[in-house]
Amino acid sequence: MSHNRRVNRRSIALSALAAFAGLPALFLAGCGGKDINNKEEVRQAVVEHLSKRGDLNMDGMDVQVASVSFEKDQAKATISVTPKGMKDGMQMSYALVRKGDKWEVKGKQDSGMSNHGGALPAPPPAAGGSPHGSQQ
C-alpha cells in the first residue's frame, strides 16, 4: 500500500471521528442545549415562584434544595426556606416542569413533612428597634 493511500485513509478516519465527536454538542444545541438538571436551577425556579406571592421578602430568606429528582421534563424537589439569621424554617416539596431552558414550579406536593406550624417564622426585628414598633 502506498504512503499516500495510508495517509488518505487516516485523514478520512480522523475526519469521521471529529464529526461524530461533535454530534453531542450539536444535539444539545438543537435541543436548547442548557443542562438545567441541577439544584441551582431548581432553587432559582422556586425563588422566582415564591417572589410572585408578594407577601414574602425573598431577600430575607435562605432557600436551599434539600433533595431533587429528575425524570425527563419533570422534577420533584424538597426545599428548605429559612428567614436569614434564624435556625427554624420550613420544608416544602414542589413539582416542577421544564419550560425551555428553565424549570417552572407546577405546584406544591404533599410531602408529609413537618413544617413547624405551617408558616414561616417572622424575620428578626431591625437592629435597635422593638419588634412591636414602639420605643421603650
N, C-alpha and C positions, 0 to 999 in steps of 0.2 A: 504494500500500500504506500502510496506516495505521501510525502510530508504534507503537501497542500490538502490532500483529502483528509488526513488526520486532523489538521488544524481546522478545516471547514466543519467537520463533524463535531469537534469540540466547541466551536463557536455556536453551532446550531443548538447543541445541548445546553450550553450556558445561557443562550437567549431564551430557550424554553423554560429553563429553571427560573430565570429572572421574571418571566411573565407570570408563571404560577405563583411565585413568591409574592407578587404584588396583588394577587386576587383577594386575599382577605382585606387589605386596605381599601381596595376598590369596592368590595361588597359592603363594608362598613360605611363608606362614604355614600353609597347609594341608599342605605337604609337609615340615614340620619347620622350615622357614624359615631355619635357620642355614647360612651358607655355610662349609663346612669344607674347601674345596679350596684350602688354603694350607699353607705349610711349617710354621707354628707348630702347627697342629692335628695334622699328621703327626708332628712332633717329640714332641708330648705323648703320642701313642699309643705311640711307640717307647719313651719313658721309662717309661711305665706297664708295658709289656711286659717291659722289662729289669729293672724293680724287682721283678717277681714271681719272678725267678730266685733271689733270696736270697743269692747269692754276690757280688753287686756293690753297692758303696756308690755309689748314683747321685748323692748329694750331692757326691761327689768326682769326678764325671765331667762333662766338657763334651760335650754332644750337639748336633751340627749336622746339618742336612739339606743335603747337597751338591747333590742334584737330586731332583726328584719329577715324576711324570707322572700325570695323572688320566684315567680313562676310565669314565664312568658311575659305578657304585658301587664301583669298584676303583681302587687307586693302587699305583704302584711307586716306591720311594724308595731312594736311596743315602744312607746315614747314616754320619757320621764320629763315632766315640766316642774321646775322649782323656782320660786322667786329668788333672785340673786341675794346672797348673804344669808340664806336660810337653809336648814337641813331638810325640812319636810316639804314635800310637794305632792304630786300625784302621778300615777301612771295611766296611760290610755293606750288602747290598741286601735290602730287605723288600718283601713283597706285603702290602697292606692292603685291608680291606673296610669299607665304610661300614655302621655299625650305628646307625641313628637319626641323632643329631646328633654322632656321634663316629666316628673311624677306629679300627679294631682290627687289630692285626697278625695276619695269616693265617699267615705263616711267612717264613723266610729264603729268598732267591733265590740261586742260584749266579751270582755276578757275574763270576768270573774275575779279580777284582782282588786285588792283594797285600794281605794283612792283617798284614804284619810279623811273621810267625811263627805266626799263628793265635790268639794270646792277647793280651789287653791287658797292657801293661807294668804292673809293680807300682807303686802310687802312692808318691810320695816319703815317706820316714820323717817322723815327727813332729819338730818343731823341738827340737833339743837331745838327741834320743835316737839311739841306734845302730840301724841297720837290722836288727841281729841280736838286739836286746833286752837287751844287756849293756853295762855301763859300762866304759870303758877308761881 
